Amino acid sequence: MKRAGNLMVEIADRENLALAFWKAQKGKRAQPETIRFRENLEPELARLRSALLEGPLGLGPYRSFTVHDPKERVICAAPFQDRVLHHAVMNVCHGSFEAYQVYDSYACRVGKGTHKAVERARAFAGRHRYYLKLDIRRYFDSIDHKILKRQMRCRFKDRRLIESLDAIIGSYETAPGKGLPIGNLTSQYFANHYLGALDHFVKETLRCRGYVRYMDDFVLWDDDRGQLKAWRNEIGAWLAETLRLEIKPDCLNRCGAGMTFLGYRVFPASVTLARRSRVRFRRKLTAAHEEYLSGEWSEAEAARHVEPLIAFVRHGCCEGMRRRVLARL
């Protein structure tokens, strides 16, 4: 695949930086660091342009906090000016990352997403007898910086861009030379691209026709249970050797028994909400309602939180449950 070059001037263009600022401030307009950046917009954009073209980037420290949604995760928030930088880079580099993706990779891609991944999974479940569901142990914490940087050099040839990507990758570690911060826009692209090599291995080397991946959750389908077991062993060995990753214990079962995937239960002829997702829906909707009644959230802010919940439940054929919960509020 041909490497992309001469991108840094486009990334540092004033219009691209302004677009990056507009994207970075979404949902954060009232935060003090966003207000300060906006009040000094032109000098801040000029400083970013200079850092991109001449260096150094001067990336700031992360602010970490823990969420439980549903499992415990440590989220790392970069300083606002760094988030603008991340958007500026990905506005331009998005196409190079996209070009490497296979059709059945569904995370961080326009026109893909959770619902498309679940529908594709349902379609494969209707065509095959068995599925093999796998995911990576501590995925974001385990991504190897040297391997990721090598992958970036296969995509891009602009020296300043490579130096900038190296700096972003090296700005966070969970262990020496390992890990990406959950919460960065760049981390989403890097993490999805890192497993792009797995996609090509599964599709081109293993010749598996039934395959779906959403970030580090991936599923293979086949009519032969023994074939899926063999693929599981080959994938485990390949991931350990090529990407320094370890897979968790697998789930191999009949498609007719149903599969929990991305918060849904997927069957050959239907998709329903997983039990844990039902509990989360009730809890989050009730919490949003209480925030609105207390005056903490405006009607518009409450709607911004509730609308994705409604869409998530509607996709799982749970209209009755949605109506019952809403009726209690």
JOWOCOR-V823362 format. One record per helix or strand of 3 or more residues. SS is the DSSP state (a for helix, b for strand). FROM is the first residue (numbers start at 0). TO is the last residue. If there is no record, write none. Layout:
# JOWOCOR-V823362
ss: <SS/SS>
from: <FROM/FROM>
to: <TO/TO>
This chain:
# JOWOCOR-V823362
ss: <a/a/a/a/b/b/a/a/b/a/a/a/a/a/b/b/a/b/a/b/b/b/a/a/a>
from: <7/13/31/40/62/71/79/113/129/138/144/158/184/195/209/216/224/250/254/258/263/270/274/298/318>
to: <10/23/38/53/67/76/99/126/135/141/154/168/193/204/213/221/242/253/256/260/265/272/293/314/327>
